[in-house]
Amino acid sequence: MRIVRKDLIPNGPGSVKMIPVDSDDLWFGYNLVAAGDSVLAVTVRKVVRQTKSGGKDAERVKLKLEIKVEALDYDKEGSALRISGKNILENEHVKIGAFHSLEIELHRPFVLTKDVWDSVALDTLHQASDSAATADLAVVLMQEGLANIFLVGRSMTITRSRIETSISRKHGPAVARYESALNKFFDSVLHAFLKHVDFNVVRCAVIASPGFTKDQFHRYLLLEAERRQLRRIIANKSRIVIVHTSSGYKHSLREVLDASNVMNLIKETKAAQEVQVLKEFFNMLSNDPTRACYGPKHVEVAHERMAVQTLLIADDLFRNFEIATRKKYVALVNSVKDSGGTAHIFSSMHVSGEQLGQLTGVAAILRFPLPDLEDIEM
């Protein structure tokens, strides 16, 4: 996110003019904008005018509107953020109080004004504008006949391609058909790889699968690169990493992010930290369950007893349109930090965030055991 102008008071009012430059930035915008904020942007609206002959003439007019936010929606596929509310900026074409929707797209500036820039909003703004925090990673997650290509960014995981092919069994006279089908499958994956993996953007590309499929495709990729003189692959073959996973489906992405050879390349990024912290939580839950808890009530009670060492919380809890609910979770994050603990806000668009969401979206690793938490209703 490119910050053009910032005029705000921490924990007070202010505005920020920003320009989203990639799809991650639109997701950050989705997490920054809340009900009650105001957003100013240039938009296009159809205006109907009366002609001299008594007829009506419609034209599309570009104008600047500022709306008080009532609803918002993130379109991952279309890379757009839609914000709806009532106009609060006087305009010859749109009355004050008229309902309107703004569509924020890539490279289109907008101004966000808040009555209170709380700590979570400031942290999100910092992450959005910190180019060093990117976790751009390409992953080819595959098994025989199936390949998914993902791009893992700072705040979200995007599925770029899915290839499915029927491959016959490797038995007797069918071996020739098997080899032919496998090569055709690998060729399709190679085409998708060349289309979606840009080594100017990603830190590394991971080829992952159960069994030997990853090794076979890796060998095919390098041989074809030499044969076709694919310079992008030849020049970056040291940045292509092989990882074993249990399947070729999306849930196995967490195995990729947890692999030591991948973790060493992205260990300082937010996505990698989320995976590591979630792994520590599940290890604690398995080995010492009295020192791990999840669910708003259990975490709240644990914090009241000053027991929370590490807080895990999903970003979608801060998008609650009940302002009191958002304030409650912001206060929890601040209080945990003030008491010497750490707080990790997970993106619900990453596999680790999805996994945390299945545990109500809030969990904690505790400083000391609290065996009686089990007796408290969630």
Secondary structure as GFF3:
##gff-version 3
##sequence-region A 1 378
A	DSSP	beta_strand	2	8	.	.	.	ID=ss1
A	DSSP	beta_strand	14	19	.	.	.	ID=ss2
A	DSSP	alpha_helix	23	32	.	.	.	ID=ss3
A	DSSP	beta_strand	38	50	.	.	.	ID=ss4
A	DSSP	beta_strand	56	75	.	.	.	ID=ss5
A	DSSP	beta_strand	80	87	.	.	.	ID=ss6
A	DSSP	beta_strand	99	105	.	.	.	ID=ss7
A	DSSP	beta_strand	110	114	.	.	.	ID=ss8
A	DSSP	alpha_helix	119	129	.	.	.	ID=ss9
A	DSSP	three_ten_helix	131	133	.	.	.	ID=ss10
A	DSSP	beta_strand	137	143	.	.	.	ID=ss11
A	DSSP	beta_strand	146	152	.	.	.	ID=ss12
A	DSSP	beta_strand	157	164	.	.	.	ID=ss13
A	DSSP	three_ten_helix	172	174	.	.	.	ID=ss14
A	DSSP	alpha_helix	175	196	.	.	.	ID=ss15
A	DSSP	beta_strand	204	209	.	.	.	ID=ss16
A	DSSP	alpha_helix	213	228	.	.	.	ID=ss17
A	DSSP	alpha_helix	231	235	.	.	.	ID=ss18
A	DSSP	three_ten_helix	237	239	.	.	.	ID=ss19
A	DSSP	beta_strand	240	244	.	.	.	ID=ss20
A	DSSP	three_ten_helix	250	252	.	.	.	ID=ss21
A	DSSP	alpha_helix	253	258	.	.	.	ID=ss22
A	DSSP	alpha_helix	260	266	.	.	.	ID=ss23
A	DSSP	alpha_helix	270	287	.	.	.	ID=ss24
A	DSSP	three_ten_helix	289	291	.	.	.	ID=ss25
A	DSSP	beta_strand	292	294	.	.	.	ID=ss26
A	DSSP	alpha_helix	296	304	.	.	.	ID=ss27
A	DSSP	beta_strand	308	314	.	.	.	ID=ss28
A	DSSP	three_ten_helix	315	319	.	.	.	ID=ss29
A	DSSP	alpha_helix	323	338	.	.	.	ID=ss30
A	DSSP	beta_strand	342	346	.	.	.	ID=ss31
A	DSSP	alpha_helix	351	357	.	.	.	ID=ss32
A	DSSP	beta_strand	362	366	.	.	.	ID=ss33
A	DSSP	three_ten_helix	371	375	.	.	.	ID=ss34
###
